[in-house]
Amino acid sequence: EVLRIAAVCQGHFSFTLLEAISERATHELNEAVRELQSQSLLSWSLESRSGGIDDELRDKVVAQMLPSLKRHLHYAAAESMTQRGRAEVCDECYEIAEHYRQAEKWSLCADLLIRLTRIEVDQGNLSSAEGLLQRALADLRQLPENDEQGRALGVEAALLRFDVAETADDLSRAEKILDEAWPNLKALGATNLWVGALQARSRLDCRLGRTKDAY
């Protein structure tokens, strides 16, 4: 069990995470870590209470896991990392998003990537923002077409893509993105996304000299 969790957590395996995911008692987990250390299967730092396994062993452990178990452990890791008292978006969120992706929790993964994108846009990192949005949209394509949450997240991602294009002064691309998102926006009804889209459309019309339309 410890090796499986270490394999799933890869570069951020710690005793705190192990305790959160496993249902075993703390003394059992301590014994397991010591045993794995003694067999040179687990590298471990007593100071940081963290460690890992080498790539070859990780590949073997992952290959022997049932897909359902692997998804369960990835989801448990994501939820544990989310609940460790870090409400703010941080570097660890990229790892959490990847866990959600491996757990096939597409909406949760996309939602987190969209939140990370907002930070990249605010900081002016437009290429990073575009990359994150493409990954979010790829995750959302895994959902059924009639999934309402997925549709809303797709619209949110589209509006962020609009912001990226507008900030880059690519107004023709910005208009195309908005046009493509419009059917889903109308289907969602009167939401904050709809209001945001109307503001974006008005701003774009103004910049393109269509003052009357903007008004």
Buried (B, 14 or more C-beta within 10 A) or exposed (E): BBBBBBBBBBEBBBBEBBBBBBEBEEEEBBEBBEEBBEEEBBBBEEEEBBBBBEEEBBEEBBEEBEEEEBBBBBBBBBBBBBEEEEEEBEEBBEBBBBBBBBBBBBBBBBBBBBBBBBBBBEEEBBEBBBBBBEBBBBBBEBBEEEBEBBBBBBBBBBBBBBBBBBEEEBEEBBBBBBEEBBEBBEEBEEEEBBEBBEEBBBBBBEEBEEEEEBE
